Amino acid sequence: MPRDERGWRVAPAPDGRGMPDPPPRRPPHRSRGFVWFVLVLLLLNLSSVLLVRPAGQPRVKVPFSPYFVSAVQAGRVASIASKGDTIQGTFKVAMRYPVAGPEAESTTLFSTEVPTFWNDNQLTALLQSHDVQINATSPTQGGSPSNACRLWMSSPQPPAARSP
């Protein structure tokens, strides 16, 4: 027979009066199912980062002048893409930079910064005269899903899709 809070033995009435209160439910964020759900989400997040990251060759940072300019003049640059003052591109054959550096890896990917005082028209003429492909998109493969989502959310909506 159940006991009340003072220790008396009480029998509940047939209509339920006198029944002890049921134990309180655990909040949903403290249940085992919720913990497993969060762990699975974290695992999916980690695996998506590992799958989407650009793999392969490292991108070496080279000085604009004289290295990049001389590589273009020698015909060793295949293509470039620029964003602001940053140029990312590919060499026609794998290069090492620094040439004598012990930690230098052989790669076809490079990046450089265009000095602010450099004439953009001269650079464009130099690249075109040596048949360097100038891309409008980034040469970096892959992309972050979160960046794509941010880009999609920040894009202007057509007037019909806007809420009143």
Summary of the structure (lengths in Angstrom):
residues: 164
radius of gyration: 32.0
end to end distance: 62.7
largest distance: 99.9
contacts: 332
relative contact order: 0.13
helix: 35%
strand: 20%
